[in-house]
Amino acid sequence: MLERYIKLLKKEHIVKYARNLGYSLNDVEINFIYDKIKYQYKELINNPDNIFKEAKQVLRSDVYSEIINLYQIYKKKLGHYL
C-alpha cells in the first residue's frame, strides 16, 4: 500500500500538504523532501537518523521541527503497517 502511494507522489502533493500546515516551502526544501520520500522511504522508515541529520542542514528550523513532529505522529499511527 505504501509503495503504491509513493509511486504516485508528486512534488505538488508536498507543496499542498505543507501549505495546509501553514508552511511555504522553497525549491530546495521541496526537492529535498520529495527525493527522500520518493527514493529513500525504506531508509526513512527503518533508519532515519542520517536523513534527519541531513535534513537539519537543508531545511529551515521550523520546517525541520514540523517534519520530525509529523514523522513521530505517523510512525506511531502506522508503525504496525510498516
PDB file as gemmi writes it, atoms N, CA and C in Angstrom:
CRYST1    1.000    1.000    1.000  90.00  90.00  90.00 P 1                      
ATOM      1  N   MET A   1       0.817  -1.186   0.000  1.00  0.00           N  
ATOM      2  CA  MET A   1       0.000   0.000   0.000  1.00  0.00           C  
ATOM      3  C   MET A   1       0.867   1.258   0.000  1.00  0.00           C  
ATOM      4  N   LEU A   2       1.849   1.314   0.872  1.00  0.00           N  
ATOM      5  CA  LEU A   2       2.731   2.467   0.957  1.00  0.00           C  
ATOM      6  C   LEU A   2       3.502   2.667  -0.347  1.00  0.00           C  
ATOM      7  N   GLU A   3       3.983   1.598  -0.933  1.00  0.00           N  
ATOM      8  CA  GLU A   3       4.734   1.699  -2.185  1.00  0.00           C  
ATOM      9  C   GLU A   3       3.879   2.271  -3.303  1.00  0.00           C  
ATOM     10  N   ARG A   4       2.615   1.905  -3.355  1.00  0.00           N  
ATOM     11  CA  ARG A   4       1.714   2.461  -4.375  1.00  0.00           C  
ATOM     12  C   ARG A   4       1.558   3.963  -4.199  1.00  0.00           C  
ATOM     13  N   TYR A   5       1.392   4.396  -2.951  1.00  0.00           N  
ATOM     14  CA  TYR A   5       1.252   5.825  -2.683  1.00  0.00           C  
ATOM     15  C   TYR A   5       2.520   6.569  -3.093  1.00  0.00           C  
ATOM     16  N   ILE A   6       3.649   6.033  -2.747  1.00  0.00           N  
ATOM     17  CA  ILE A   6       4.920   6.701  -3.044  1.00  0.00           C  
ATOM     18  C   ILE A   6       5.155   6.779  -4.548  1.00  0.00           C  
ATOM     19  N   LYS A   7       4.766   5.764  -5.283  1.00  0.00           N  
ATOM     20  CA  LYS A   7       4.898   5.807  -6.746  1.00  0.00           C  
ATOM     21  C   LYS A   7       4.077   6.936  -7.349  1.00  0.00           C  
ATOM     22  N   LEU A   8       2.966   7.270  -6.718  1.00  0.00           N  
ATOM     23  CA  LEU A   8       2.087   8.331  -7.217  1.00  0.00           C  
ATOM     24  C   LEU A   8       2.457   9.726  -6.690  1.00  0.00           C  
ATOM     25  N   LEU A   9       3.364   9.774  -5.735  1.00  0.00           N  
ATOM     26  CA  LEU A   9       3.728  11.043  -5.104  1.00  0.00           C  
ATOM     27  C   LEU A   9       4.343  12.016  -6.098  1.00  0.00           C  
ATOM     28  N   LYS A  10       3.873  13.255  -6.031  1.00  0.00           N  
ATOM     29  CA  LYS A  10       4.411  14.336  -6.859  1.00  0.00           C  
ATOM     30  C   LYS A  10       4.807  15.488  -5.952  1.00  0.00           C  
ATOM     31  N   LYS A  11       5.671  16.328  -6.454  1.00  0.00           N  
ATOM     32  CA  LYS A  11       6.107  17.486  -5.663  1.00  0.00           C  
ATOM     33  C   LYS A  11       4.919  18.369  -5.279  1.00  0.00           C  
ATOM     34  N   GLU A  12       3.943  18.431  -6.138  1.00  0.00           N  
ATOM     35  CA  GLU A  12       2.757  19.242  -5.860  1.00  0.00           C  
ATOM     36  C   GLU A  12       2.037  18.758  -4.602  1.00  0.00           C  
ATOM     37  N   HIS A  13       2.068  17.457  -4.336  1.00  0.00           N  
ATOM     38  CA  HIS A  13       1.444  16.928  -3.120  1.00  0.00           C  
ATOM     39  C   HIS A  13       2.142  17.470  -1.871  1.00  0.00           C  
ATOM     40  N   ILE A  14       3.461  17.527  -1.936  1.00  0.00           N  
ATOM     41  CA  ILE A  14       4.246  18.026  -0.802  1.00  0.00           C  
ATOM     42  C   ILE A  14       3.959  19.505  -0.576  1.00  0.00           C  
ATOM     43  N   VAL A  15       3.919  20.266  -1.661  1.00  0.00           N  
ATOM     44  CA  VAL A  15       3.652  21.708  -1.564  1.00  0.00           C  
ATOM     45  C   VAL A  15       2.271  21.945  -0.957  1.00  0.00           C  
ATOM     46  N   LYS A  16       1.273  21.208  -1.441  1.00  0.00           N  
ATOM     47  CA  LYS A  16      -0.093  21.382  -0.947  1.00  0.00           C  
ATOM     48  C   LYS A  16      -0.216  20.985   0.525  1.00  0.00           C  
ATOM     49  N   TYR A  17       0.404  19.869   0.902  1.00  0.00           N  
ATOM     50  CA  TYR A  17       0.354  19.421   2.291  1.00  0.00           C  
ATOM     51  C   TYR A  17       1.015  20.451   3.210  1.00  0.00           C  
ATOM     52  N   ALA A  18       2.174  20.933   2.804  1.00  0.00           N  
ATOM     53  CA  ALA A  18       2.879  21.941   3.603  1.00  0.00           C  
ATOM     54  C   ALA A  18       2.041  23.208   3.721  1.00  0.00           C  
ATOM     55  N   ARG A  19       1.445  23.614   2.637  1.00  0.00           N  
ATOM     56  CA  ARG A  19       0.608  24.824   2.639  1.00  0.00           C  
ATOM     57  C   ARG A  19      -0.563  24.653   3.601  1.00  0.00           C  
ATOM     58  N   ASN A  20      -1.159  23.460   3.619  1.00  0.00           N  
ATOM     59  CA  ASN A  20      -2.267  23.193   4.547  1.00  0.00           C  
ATOM     60  C   ASN A  20      -1.828  23.284   6.004  1.00  0.00           C  
ATOM     61  N   LEU A  21      -0.542  23.035   6.247  1.00  0.00           N  
ATOM     62  CA  LEU A  21       0.005  23.151   7.603  1.00  0.00           C  
ATOM     63  C   LEU A  21       0.514  24.558   7.904  1.00  0.00           C  
ATOM     64  N   GLY A  22       0.456  25.436   6.908  1.00  0.00           N  
ATOM     65  CA  GLY A  22       0.879  26.821   7.108  1.00  0.00           C  
ATOM     66  C   GLY A  22       2.320  27.104   6.728  1.00  0.00           C  
ATOM     67  N   TYR A  23       2.921  26.221   5.930  1.00  0.00           N  
ATOM     68  CA  TYR A  23       4.309  26.392   5.517  1.00  0.00           C  
ATOM     69  C   TYR A  23       4.396  26.649   4.025  1.00  0.00           C  
ATOM     70  N   SER A  24       5.263  27.561   3.664  1.00  0.00           N  
ATOM     71  CA  SER A  24       5.576  27.816   2.267  1.00  0.00           C  
ATOM     72  C   SER A  24       7.007  27.348   2.051  1.00  0.00           C  
ATOM     73  N   LEU A  25       7.169  26.254   1.337  1.00  0.00           N  
ATOM     74  CA  LEU A  25       8.490  25.661   1.140  1.00  0.00           C  
ATOM     75  C   LEU A  25       9.196  26.299  -0.044  1.00  0.00           C  
ATOM     76  N   ASN A  26      10.515  26.432   0.074  1.00  0.00           N  
ATOM     77  CA  ASN A  26      11.295  26.888  -1.074  1.00  0.00           C  
ATOM     78  C   ASN A  26      11.661  25.673  -1.935  1.00  0.00           C  
ATOM     79  N   ASP A  27      12.228  25.920  -3.096  1.00  0.00           N  
ATOM     80  CA  ASP A  27      12.540  24.837  -4.041  1.00  0.00           C  
ATOM     81  C   ASP A  27      13.497  23.805  -3.459  1.00  0.00           C  
ATOM     82  N   VAL A  28      14.475  24.244  -2.710  1.00  0.00           N  
ATOM     83  CA  VAL A  28      15.440  23.314  -2.107  1.00  0.00           C  
ATOM     84  C   VAL A  28      14.723  22.386  -1.132  1.00  0.00           C  
ATOM     85  N   GLU A  29      13.851  22.936  -0.316  1.00  0.00           N  
ATOM     86  CA  GLU A  29      13.108  22.129   0.659  1.00  0.00           C  
ATOM     87  C   GLU A  29      12.161  21.149  -0.036  1.00  0.00           C  
ATOM     88  N   ILE A  30      11.482  21.624  -1.052  1.00  0.00           N  
ATOM     89  CA  ILE A  30      10.574  20.753  -1.799  1.00  0.00           C  
ATOM     90  C   ILE A  30      11.340  19.581  -2.402  1.00  0.00           C  
ATOM     91  N   ASN A  31      12.428  19.877  -3.070  1.00  0.00           N  
ATOM     92  CA  ASN A  31      13.219  18.831  -3.715  1.00  0.00           C  
ATOM     93  C   ASN A  31      13.799  17.854  -2.706  1.00  0.00           C  
ATOM     94  N   PHE A  32      14.285  18.364  -1.591  1.00  0.00           N  
ATOM     95  CA  PHE A  32      14.868  17.503  -0.562  1.00  0.00           C  
ATOM     96  C   PHE A  32      13.812  16.549  -0.006  1.00  0.00           C  
ATOM     97  N   ILE A  33      12.682  17.092   0.404  1.00  0.00           N  
ATOM     98  CA  ILE A  33      11.621  16.269   0.995  1.00  0.00           C  
ATOM     99  C   ILE A  33      11.118  15.246  -0.022  1.00  0.00           C  
ATOM    100  N   TYR A  34      10.876  15.691  -1.228  1.00  0.00           N  
ATOM    101  CA  TYR A  34      10.397  14.794  -2.279  1.00  0.00           C  
ATOM    102  C   TYR A  34      11.391  13.658  -2.532  1.00  0.00           C  
ATOM    103  N   ASP A  35      12.650  13.996  -2.723  1.00  0.00           N  
ATOM    104  CA  ASP A  35      13.663  12.973  -3.015  1.00  0.00           C  
ATOM    105  C   ASP A  35      13.791  11.958  -1.883  1.00  0.00           C  
ATOM    106  N   LYS A  36      13.755  12.413  -0.652  1.00  0.00           N  
ATOM    107  CA  LYS A  36      13.891  11.488   0.482  1.00  0.00           C  
ATOM    108  C   LYS A  36      12.689  10.556   0.581  1.00  0.00           C  
ATOM    109  N   ILE A  37      11.499  11.093   0.388  1.00  0.00           N  
ATOM    110  CA  ILE A  37      10.315  10.238   0.457  1.00  0.00           C  
ATOM    111  C   ILE A  37      10.254   9.311  -0.747  1.00  0.00           C  
ATOM    112  N   LYS A  38      10.465   9.852  -1.911  1.00  0.00           N  
ATOM    113  CA  LYS A  38      10.295   9.093  -3.148  1.00  0.00           C  
ATOM    114  C   LYS A  38      11.353   7.994  -3.315  1.00  0.00           C  
ATOM    115  N   TYR A  39      12.601   8.304  -2.969  1.00  0.00           N  
ATOM    116  CA  TYR A  39      13.687   7.387  -3.296  1.00  0.00           C  
ATOM    117  C   TYR A  39      14.365   6.732  -2.094  1.00  0.00           C  
ATOM    118  N   GLN A  40      14.109   7.244  -0.891  1.00  0.00           N  
ATOM    119  CA  GLN A  40      14.746   6.675   0.290  1.00  0.00           C  
ATOM    120  C   GLN A  40      13.732   6.375   1.394  1.00  0.00           C  
ATOM    121  N   TYR A  41      12.519   6.081   1.013  1.00  0.00           N  
ATOM    122  CA  TYR A  41      11.475   5.881   2.012  1.00  0.00           C  
ATOM    123  C   TYR A  41      11.748   4.683   2.913  1.00  0.00           C  
ATOM    124  N   LYS A  42      12.391   3.637   2.406  1.00  0.00           N  
ATOM    125  CA  LYS A  42      12.680   2.486   3.267  1.00  0.00           C  
ATOM    126  C   LYS A  42      13.683   2.857   4.349  1.00  0.00           C  
ATOM    127  N   GLU A  43      14.686   3.625   3.987  1.00  0.00           N  
ATOM    128  CA  GLU A  43      15.646   4.100   4.992  1.00  0.00           C  
ATOM    129  C   GLU A  43      14.955   5.055   5.959  1.00  0.00           C  
ATOM    130  N   LEU A  44      14.088   5.878   5.431  1.00  0.00           N  
ATOM    131  CA  LEU A  44      13.357   6.828   6.271  1.00  0.00           C  
ATOM    132  C   LEU A  44      12.492   6.104   7.295  1.00  0.00           C  
ATOM    133  N   ILE A  45      11.951   4.977   6.932  1.00  0.00           N  
ATOM    134  CA  ILE A  45      11.116   4.190   7.847  1.00  0.00           C  
ATOM    135  C   ILE A  45      11.968   3.427   8.858  1.00  0.00           C  
ATOM    136  N   ASN A  46      13.027   2.800   8.384  1.00  0.00           N  
ATOM    137  CA  ASN A  46      13.791   1.865   9.213  1.00  0.00           C  
ATOM    138  C   ASN A  46      14.973   2.473   9.960  1.00  0.00           C  
ATOM    139  N   ASN A  47      15.621   3.449   9.381  1.00  0.00           N  
ATOM    140  CA  ASN A  47      16.816   4.025   9.998  1.00  0.00           C  
ATOM    141  C   ASN A  47      16.970   5.479   9.546  1.00  0.00           C  
ATOM    142  N   PRO A  48      16.149   6.372  10.085  1.00  0.00           N  
ATOM    143  CA  PRO A  48      16.090   7.738   9.570  1.00  0.00           C  
ATOM    144  C   PRO A  48      17.174   8.692  10.072  1.00  0.00           C  
ATOM    145  N   ASP A  49      18.034   8.247  10.964  1.00  0.00           N  
ATOM    146  CA  ASP A  49      18.981   9.168  11.609  1.00  0.00           C  
ATOM    147  C   ASP A  49      19.812   9.976  10.617  1.00  0.00           C  
ATOM    148  N   ASN A  50      20.381   9.323   9.617  1.00  0.00           N  
ATOM    149  CA  ASN A  50      21.219  10.043   8.647  1.00  0.00           C  
ATOM    150  C   ASN A  50      20.402  11.029   7.823  1.00  0.00           C  
ATOM    151  N   ILE A  51      19.199  10.638   7.474  1.00  0.00           N  
ATOM    152  CA  ILE A  51      18.336  11.543   6.710  1.00  0.00           C  
ATOM    153  C   ILE A  51      17.966  12.756   7.550  1.00  0.00           C  
ATOM    154  N   PHE A  52      17.656  12.530   8.819  1.00  0.00           N  
ATOM    155  CA  PHE A  52      17.310  13.658   9.689  1.00  0.00           C  
ATOM    156  C   PHE A  52      18.505  14.573   9.940  1.00  0.00           C  
ATOM    157  N   LYS A  53      19.699  14.017  10.027  1.00  0.00           N  
ATOM    158  CA  LYS A  53      20.899  14.854  10.173  1.00  0.00           C  
ATOM    159  C   LYS A  53      21.066  15.736   8.950  1.00  0.00           C  
ATOM    160  N   GLU A  54      20.889  15.152   7.784  1.00  0.00           N  
ATOM    161  CA  GLU A  54      20.989  15.925   6.548  1.00  0.00           C  
ATOM    162  C   GLU A  54      19.876  16.963   6.465  1.00  0.00           C  
ATOM    163  N   ALA A  55      18.675  16.566   6.853  1.00  0.00           N  
ATOM    164  CA  ALA A  55      17.520  17.470   6.812  1.00  0.00           C  
ATOM    165  C   ALA A  55      17.745  18.702   7.681  1.00  0.00           C  
ATOM    166  N   LYS A  56      18.381  18.503   8.805  1.00  0.00           N  
ATOM    167  CA  LYS A  56      18.638  19.627   9.716  1.00  0.00           C  
ATOM    168  C   LYS A  56      19.531  20.678   9.065  1.00  0.00           C  
ATOM    169  N   GLN A  57      20.388  20.243   8.145  1.00  0.00           N  
ATOM    170  CA  GLN A  57      21.286  21.158   7.440  1.00  0.00           C  
ATOM    171  C   GLN A  57      20.601  21.844   6.256  1.00  0.00           C  
ATOM    172  N   VAL A  58      19.587  21.205   5.701  1.00  0.00           N  
ATOM    173  CA  VAL A  58      18.962  21.680   4.465  1.00  0.00           C  
ATOM    174  C   VAL A  58      17.695  22.491   4.722  1.00  0.00           C  
ATOM    175  N   LEU A  59      16.893  22.055   5.676  1.00  0.00           N  
ATOM    176  CA  LEU A  59      15.588  22.667   5.913  1.00  0.00           C  
ATOM    177  C   LEU A  59      15.670  23.792   6.948  1.00  0.00           C  
ATOM    178  N   ARG A  60      14.785  24.757   6.813  1.00  0.00           N  
ATOM    179  CA  ARG A  60      14.668  25.790   7.846  1.00  0.00           C  
ATOM    180  C   ARG A  60      14.254  25.121   9.147  1.00  0.00           C  
ATOM    181  N   SER A  61      14.608  25.710  10.251  1.00  0.00           N  
ATOM    182  CA  SER A  61      14.389  25.066  11.549  1.00  0.00           C  
ATOM    183  C   SER A  61      12.914  24.785  11.823  1.00  0.00           C  
ATOM    184  N   ASP A  62      12.011  25.687  11.443  1.00  0.00           N  
ATOM    185  CA  ASP A  62      10.584  25.435  11.686  1.00  0.00           C  
ATOM    186  C   ASP A  62      10.066  24.289  10.822  1.00  0.00           C  
ATOM    187  N   VAL A  63      10.551  24.191   9.599  1.00  0.00           N  
ATOM    188  CA  VAL A  63      10.156  23.093   8.713  1.00  0.00           C  
ATOM    189  C   VAL A  63      10.732  21.777   9.236  1.00  0.00           C  
ATOM    190  N   TYR A  64      11.987  21.807   9.656  1.00  0.00           N  
ATOM    191  CA  TYR A  64      12.615  20.605  10.209  1.00  0.00           C  
ATOM    192  C   TYR A  64      11.842  20.107  11.438  1.00  0.00           C  
ATOM    193  N   SER A  65      11.498  21.007  12.328  1.00  0.00           N  
ATOM    194  CA  SER A  65      10.749  20.625  13.535  1.00  0.00           C  
ATOM    195  C   SER A  65       9.408  20.008  13.180  1.00  0.00           C  
ATOM    196  N   GLU A  66       8.744  20.579  12.200  1.00  0.00           N  
ATOM    197  CA  GLU A  66       7.450  20.029  11.772  1.00  0.00           C  
ATOM    198  C   GLU A  66       7.622  18.650  11.145  1.00  0.00           C  
ATOM    199  N   ILE A  67       8.671  18.456  10.371  1.00  0.00           N  
ATOM    200  CA  ILE A  67       8.950  17.142   9.761  1.00  0.00           C  
ATOM    201  C   ILE A  67       9.158  16.092  10.857  1.00  0.00           C  
ATOM    202  N   ILE A  68       9.938  16.427  11.870  1.00  0.00           N  
ATOM    203  CA  ILE A  68      10.182  15.494  12.975  1.00  0.00           C  
ATOM    204  C   ILE A  68       8.866  15.175  13.681  1.00  0.00           C  
ATOM    205  N   ASN A  69       8.082  16.198  13.943  1.00  0.00           N  
ATOM    206  CA  ASN A  69       6.789  16.010  14.600  1.00  0.00           C  
ATOM    207  C   ASN A  69       5.883  15.091  13.766  1.00  0.00           C  
ATOM    208  N   LEU A  70       5.778  15.361  12.484  1.00  0.00           N  
ATOM    209  CA  LEU A  70       4.940  14.537  11.606  1.00  0.00           C  
ATOM    210  C   LEU A  70       5.454  13.109  11.521  1.00  0.00           C  
ATOM    211  N   TYR A  71       6.767  12.960  11.466  1.00  0.00           N  
ATOM    212  CA  TYR A  71       7.354  11.619  11.411  1.00  0.00           C  
ATOM    213  C   TYR A  71       6.943  10.812  12.642  1.00  0.00           C  
ATOM    214  N   GLN A  72       7.056  11.430  13.803  1.00  0.00           N  
ATOM    215  CA  GLN A  72       6.707  10.739  15.044  1.00  0.00           C  
ATOM    216  C   GLN A  72       5.220  10.387  15.100  1.00  0.00           C  
ATOM    217  N   ILE A  73       4.380  11.293  14.662  1.00  0.00           N  
ATOM    218  CA  ILE A  73       2.937  11.045  14.663  1.00  0.00           C  
ATOM    219  C   ILE A  73       2.591   9.883  13.743  1.00  0.00           C  
ATOM    220  N   TYR A  74       3.100   9.933  12.517  1.00  0.00           N  
ATOM    221  CA  TYR A  74       2.740   8.898  11.549  1.00  0.00           C  
ATOM    222  C   TYR A  74       3.426   7.569  11.821  1.00  0.00           C  
ATOM    223  N   LYS A  75       4.605   7.609  12.365  1.00  0.00           N  
ATOM    224  CA  LYS A  75       5.285   6.357  12.743  1.00  0.00           C  
ATOM    225  C   LYS A  75       4.478   5.646  13.829  1.00  0.00           C  
ATOM    226  N   LYS A  76       3.951   6.421  14.765  1.00  0.00           N  
ATOM    227  CA  LYS A  76       3.142   5.847  15.847  1.00  0.00           C  
ATOM    228  C   LYS A  76       1.817   5.302  15.299  1.00  0.00           C  
ATOM    229  N   LYS A  77       1.169   6.054  14.424  1.00  0.00           N  
ATOM    230  CA  LYS A  77      -0.109   5.628  13.861  1.00  0.00           C  
ATOM    231  C   LYS A  77       0.028   4.452  12.908  1.00  0.00           C  
ATOM    232  N   LEU A  78       1.073   4.464  12.102  1.00  0.00           N  
ATOM    233  CA  LEU A  78       1.209   3.475  11.025  1.00  0.00           C  
ATOM    234  C   LEU A  78       2.297   2.449  11.258  1.00  0.00           C  
ATOM    235  N   GLY A  79       2.968   2.515  12.380  1.00  0.00           N  
ATOM    236  CA  GLY A  79       4.102   1.637  12.649  1.00  0.00           C  
ATOM    237  C   GLY A  79       3.842   0.172  12.418  1.00  0.00           C  
ATOM    238  N   HIS A  80       2.685  -0.311  12.780  1.00  0.00           N  
ATOM    239  CA  HIS A  80       2.383  -1.726  12.609  1.00  0.00           C  
ATOM    240  C   HIS A  80       2.136  -2.107  11.146  1.00  0.00           C  
ATOM    241  N   TYR A  81       1.939  -1.122  10.271  1.00  0.00           N  
ATOM    242  CA  TYR A  81       1.787  -1.386   8.843  1.00  0.00           C  
ATOM    243  C   TYR A  81       3.112  -1.344   8.086  1.00  0.00           C  
ATOM    244  N   LEU A  82       4.134  -0.820   8.739  1.00  0.00           N  
ATOM    245  CA  LEU A  82       5.401  -0.611   8.033  1.00  0.00           C  
ATOM    246  C   LEU A  82       6.293  -1.781   8.133  1.00  0.00           C  
TER     247      LEU A  82                                                      
END                                                                             
